[in-house]
Amino acid sequence: MIYIRTILFNIVYTVVSLFWSVILVWALLLPRRMLVKILRYTYFVSIAYVERYVLGLTYKVEGLENIPKDGRYILASKHQSAFETLKIPILIDDPAIILKKELTYIPLWGWYPARMGHIAIDRGSAKQAIASIVKGAERVLNEEKRPILIFPEGTRTKPGAKTRYKSGVAHIYKATHVPVVPLALNSGVFWGKNSFWKKSGCVTLRFLPPIPPNMESQKMMERLERELEAECQELLT
């Protein structure tokens, strides 16, 4: 049964994504904030319904009380599948996502992240990438008072796998003096990295207590990795 549901889900997911990408082109002309709200309650909510009723994949959220109310924080999330990239815009108000610049080159679809005010980085040069991340982060956190979403490992990883955490989050943390909120999850158990086949079930997204600002960057990174890995491991048991 799950094979039939997966095939059907992949078809419907593609059709729904294409539908909203085409039907909402006009919204690209609206103010950025309005565009974000429209996408939140059309595209992202639609995909959540498709996951629930076609694939049988739901989710639960824990620790929302750990999110700072002023909107100025770094959300450092584990990244196991596309699932969390589709849910965080529903759970968090107007986050700026740090993403690969190449994604904005995708015809039609790529216009949206660029217009939504996400931070696109060129990974060709490490020095240039860090500079563009910090510049974008300062704009988002200090001027727009929006949170930043970053995946510290820089790529999707399998549940339980350990990958070296990149320095981007440390550079943002040092430059902006805001707290870091770790986000643990187990989405890869149901929606694996680059996996065609998916499973029914319930994904847990767990926001952990914030790491306060102005710690020494290395100590912050050590704490982030220790707490995030421990929580993700617990979600697998």
ZINORLIN-V787961 format. One record per residue. N is the residue number from 0. SS is DSSP state (alpha for helix, beta for strand, coil for the rest). BURIAL is + if it has 24 or more other C-alpha atoms within 12 Angstrom, else -. Layout:
n:N ss:SS burial:BURIAL
n:N ss:SS burial:BURIAL
//
This chain:
n:0 ss:coil burial:-
n:1 ss:alpha burial:-
n:2 ss:alpha burial:-
n:3 ss:alpha burial:-
n:4 ss:alpha burial:+
n:5 ss:alpha burial:+
n:6 ss:alpha burial:-
n:7 ss:alpha burial:-
n:8 ss:alpha burial:+
n:9 ss:alpha burial:+
n:10 ss:alpha burial:-
n:11 ss:alpha burial:-
n:12 ss:alpha burial:+
n:13 ss:alpha burial:-
n:14 ss:alpha burial:-
n:15 ss:alpha burial:+
n:16 ss:alpha burial:+
n:17 ss:alpha burial:-
n:18 ss:alpha burial:-
n:19 ss:alpha burial:+
n:20 ss:alpha burial:+
n:21 ss:alpha burial:-
n:22 ss:alpha burial:-
n:23 ss:coil burial:+
n:24 ss:alpha burial:-
n:25 ss:alpha burial:-
n:26 ss:alpha burial:+
n:27 ss:alpha burial:+
n:28 ss:alpha burial:-
n:29 ss:coil burial:-
n:30 ss:coil burial:-
n:31 ss:alpha burial:-
n:32 ss:alpha burial:-
n:33 ss:alpha burial:-
n:34 ss:alpha burial:+
n:35 ss:alpha burial:+
n:36 ss:alpha burial:+
n:37 ss:alpha burial:+
n:38 ss:alpha burial:+
n:39 ss:alpha burial:+
n:40 ss:alpha burial:-
n:41 ss:alpha burial:+
n:42 ss:alpha burial:+
n:43 ss:alpha burial:+
n:44 ss:alpha burial:+
n:45 ss:alpha burial:+
n:46 ss:alpha burial:+
n:47 ss:alpha burial:+
n:48 ss:alpha burial:+
n:49 ss:alpha burial:+
n:50 ss:alpha burial:+
n:51 ss:alpha burial:-
n:52 ss:alpha burial:-
n:53 ss:alpha burial:+
n:54 ss:alpha burial:+
n:55 ss:coil burial:+
n:56 ss:beta burial:+
n:57 ss:beta burial:+
n:58 ss:beta burial:+
n:59 ss:beta burial:-
n:60 ss:beta burial:+
n:61 ss:beta burial:-
n:62 ss:coil burial:-
n:63 ss:alpha burial:-
n:64 ss:alpha burial:-
n:65 ss:alpha burial:+
n:66 ss:coil burial:+
n:67 ss:coil burial:+
n:68 ss:coil burial:-
n:69 ss:coil burial:-
n:70 ss:coil burial:+
n:71 ss:coil burial:+
n:72 ss:beta burial:+
n:73 ss:beta burial:+
n:74 ss:beta burial:+
n:75 ss:beta burial:+
n:76 ss:beta burial:+
n:77 ss:coil burial:+
n:78 ss:coil burial:+
n:79 ss:coil burial:+
n:80 ss:coil burial:+
n:81 ss:coil burial:+
n:82 ss:alpha burial:+
n:83 ss:alpha burial:+
n:84 ss:alpha burial:+
n:85 ss:alpha burial:+
n:86 ss:alpha burial:+
n:87 ss:alpha burial:+
n:88 ss:alpha burial:+
n:89 ss:alpha burial:+
n:90 ss:alpha burial:+
n:91 ss:coil burial:+
n:92 ss:coil burial:+
n:93 ss:coil burial:+
n:94 ss:coil burial:+
n:95 ss:beta burial:+
n:96 ss:beta burial:+
n:97 ss:beta burial:+
n:98 ss:beta burial:+
n:99 ss:beta burial:+
n:100 ss:alpha burial:-
n:101 ss:alpha burial:-
n:102 ss:alpha burial:-
n:103 ss:alpha burial:+
n:104 ss:alpha burial:-
n:105 ss:coil burial:-
n:106 ss:coil burial:-
n:107 ss:coil burial:-
n:108 ss:alpha burial:+
n:109 ss:alpha burial:-
n:110 ss:alpha burial:+
n:111 ss:alpha burial:+
n:112 ss:alpha burial:+
n:113 ss:alpha burial:+
n:114 ss:alpha burial:+
n:115 ss:coil burial:+
n:116 ss:coil burial:+
n:117 ss:coil burial:+
n:118 ss:beta burial:+
n:119 ss:beta burial:+
n:120 ss:beta burial:+
n:121 ss:coil burial:-
n:122 ss:coil burial:-
n:123 ss:coil burial:-
n:124 ss:coil burial:-
n:125 ss:alpha burial:-
n:126 ss:alpha burial:-
n:127 ss:alpha burial:-
n:128 ss:alpha burial:+
n:129 ss:alpha burial:+
n:130 ss:alpha burial:-
n:131 ss:alpha burial:+
n:132 ss:alpha burial:+
n:133 ss:alpha burial:+
n:134 ss:alpha burial:+
n:135 ss:alpha burial:+
n:136 ss:alpha burial:+
n:137 ss:alpha burial:+
n:138 ss:alpha burial:+
n:139 ss:alpha burial:+
n:140 ss:alpha burial:+
n:141 ss:alpha burial:-
n:142 ss:alpha burial:-
n:143 ss:coil burial:-
n:144 ss:coil burial:+
n:145 ss:coil burial:+
n:146 ss:coil burial:+
n:147 ss:beta burial:+
n:148 ss:beta burial:+
n:149 ss:beta burial:+
n:150 ss:coil burial:+
n:151 ss:coil burial:+
n:152 ss:coil burial:+
n:153 ss:coil burial:+
n:154 ss:coil burial:+
n:155 ss:coil burial:+
n:156 ss:coil burial:+
n:157 ss:coil burial:+
n:158 ss:coil burial:+
n:159 ss:coil burial:+
n:160 ss:coil burial:-
n:161 ss:coil burial:-
n:162 ss:coil burial:-
n:163 ss:coil burial:-
n:164 ss:coil burial:+
n:165 ss:coil burial:+
n:166 ss:coil burial:+
n:167 ss:alpha burial:+
n:168 ss:alpha burial:+
n:169 ss:alpha burial:+
n:170 ss:alpha burial:+
n:171 ss:alpha burial:+
n:172 ss:alpha burial:+
n:173 ss:alpha burial:+
n:174 ss:alpha burial:+
n:175 ss:alpha burial:+
n:176 ss:coil burial:+
n:177 ss:coil burial:+
n:178 ss:beta burial:+
n:179 ss:beta burial:+
n:180 ss:beta burial:+
n:181 ss:beta burial:+
n:182 ss:beta burial:+
n:183 ss:beta burial:+
n:184 ss:beta burial:+
n:185 ss:coil burial:+
n:186 ss:alpha burial:+
n:187 ss:alpha burial:+
n:188 ss:alpha burial:+
n:189 ss:coil burial:+
n:190 ss:beta burial:+
n:191 ss:coil burial:-
n:192 ss:coil burial:+
n:193 ss:coil burial:-
n:194 ss:coil burial:-
n:195 ss:coil burial:-
n:196 ss:coil burial:-
n:197 ss:beta burial:+
n:198 ss:coil burial:+
n:199 ss:coil burial:+
n:200 ss:beta burial:-
n:201 ss:beta burial:+
n:202 ss:beta burial:+
n:203 ss:beta burial:+
n:204 ss:beta burial:+
n:205 ss:beta burial:+
n:206 ss:beta burial:+
n:207 ss:coil burial:+
n:208 ss:coil burial:+
n:209 ss:coil burial:+
n:210 ss:beta burial:+
n:211 ss:coil burial:+
n:212 ss:coil burial:+
n:213 ss:coil burial:-
n:214 ss:coil burial:-
n:215 ss:coil burial:-
n:216 ss:alpha burial:+
n:217 ss:alpha burial:-
n:218 ss:alpha burial:-
n:219 ss:alpha burial:+
n:220 ss:alpha burial:+
n:221 ss:alpha burial:-
n:222 ss:alpha burial:+
n:223 ss:alpha burial:+
n:224 ss:alpha burial:+
n:225 ss:alpha burial:-
n:226 ss:alpha burial:+
n:227 ss:alpha burial:+
n:228 ss:alpha burial:+
n:229 ss:alpha burial:+
n:230 ss:alpha burial:+
n:231 ss:alpha burial:+
n:232 ss:alpha burial:-
n:233 ss:alpha burial:-
n:234 ss:alpha burial:+
n:235 ss:alpha burial:-
n:236 ss:coil burial:-
//
